[in-house]
Amino acid sequence: MALIVEDGTGLNNADSYISLADARIFASDYGYTLPADDTEAGVFLRKGALYVDLSESSFTGSRLVDTQALAWPRSDAYKCSGRNQIALPSNSVPIEIKNSQVISASYYASGLNPRAASTGLRIQSEELTGVGKTSYFDSGGSSSTVEITEANDMIANLMCSNAESGLSIPTLRI
């Protein structure tokens, strides 16, 4: 099934921020790998879009329309550039979002499942004779998931906040 690429209008059926052709160019230029099979690459790009959208609550602005399938486009959104906040057009998807999707898709394609829960337990020993026996180290037993740091770093400037005061006052450069 072909990707349905968000065109900046808030499509209710979009499943990607970037076309397969453009994703392949970015991946090739920056050393990321997508499957050669277009259908398989499309599956991982869809997963990459879902991974990017996990950060929606931290993005500036709000969804352009209530019925849109993905987190972007957004109205009243801006990106941080040092102390400046630069207004983003409400009918666009920032390049950082597209690039983050491809990076995430590449990690998914390599076998990483960043949303898989881990109990935090590590195997100490395993005995396979007769009835199986496995012993675990006690590592605190906390559950966690993996983050794709490269993808998160790519979109960090779309999540402006003032860490010192907790307040954010937009200063827009137009």
Secondary structure as the mmCIF struct_conf table of DSSP 4:
data_model
#
loop_
_struct_conf.conf_type_id
_struct_conf.id
_struct_conf.beg_label_comp_id
_struct_conf.beg_label_asym_id
_struct_conf.beg_label_seq_id
_struct_conf.end_label_comp_id
_struct_conf.end_label_asym_id
_struct_conf.end_label_seq_id
STRN STRN1 VAL A 5 VAL A 5
BEND BEND1 GLY A 8 THR A 9
BEND BEND2 ASN A 12 ASN A 13
STRN STRN2 SER A 16 SER A 16
BEND BEND3 TYR A 17 ILE A 18
HELX_RH_AL_P HELX_RH_AL_P1 LEU A 20 TYR A 30
TURN_TY1_P TURN_TY1_P1 GLY A 31 GLY A 31
BEND BEND4 ALA A 36 ASP A 37
HELX_RH_AL_P HELX_RH_AL_P2 ASP A 38 ASP A 53
TURN_TY1_P TURN_TY1_P2 LEU A 54 SER A 55
HELX_RH_3T_P HELX_RH_3T_P1 GLU A 56 SER A 58
BEND BEND5 PHE A 59 GLY A 61
STRN STRN3 SER A 62 ARG A 63
BEND BEND6 LEU A 64 VAL A 65
TURN_TY1_P TURN_TY1_P3 ASP A 66 THR A 67
BEND BEND7 ALA A 69 ALA A 71
BEND BEND8 PRO A 73 PRO A 73
STRN STRN4 ARG A 74 SER A 75
BEND BEND9 ASP A 76 ASP A 76
STRN STRN5 TYR A 78 SER A 81
TURN_TY1_P TURN_TY1_P4 GLY A 82 ARG A 83
STRN STRN6 ASN A 84 ALA A 87
TURN_TY1_P TURN_TY1_P5 SER A 90 ASN A 91
HELX_RH_AL_P HELX_RH_AL_P3 ILE A 95 ALA A 109
TURN_TY1_P TURN_TY1_P6 SER A 110 GLY A 111
TURN_TY1_P TURN_TY1_P7 PRO A 114 ARG A 115
STRN STRN7 SER A 118 SER A 118
STRN STRN8 ARG A 122 GLU A 127
BEND BEND10 THR A 129 VAL A 131
STRN STRN9 LYS A 133 PHE A 137
BEND BEND11 SER A 139 SER A 139
STRN STRN10 SER A 144 SER A 144
HELX_RH_AL_P HELX_RH_AL_P4 THR A 149 ILE A 155
HELX_RH_3T_P HELX_RH_3T_P2 ALA A 156 LEU A 158
BEND BEND12 MET A 159 MET A 159
TURN_TY1_P TURN_TY1_P8 ALA A 163 SER A 165
BEND BEND13 GLY A 166 GLY A 166
STRN STRN11 LEU A 172 ARG A 173
#
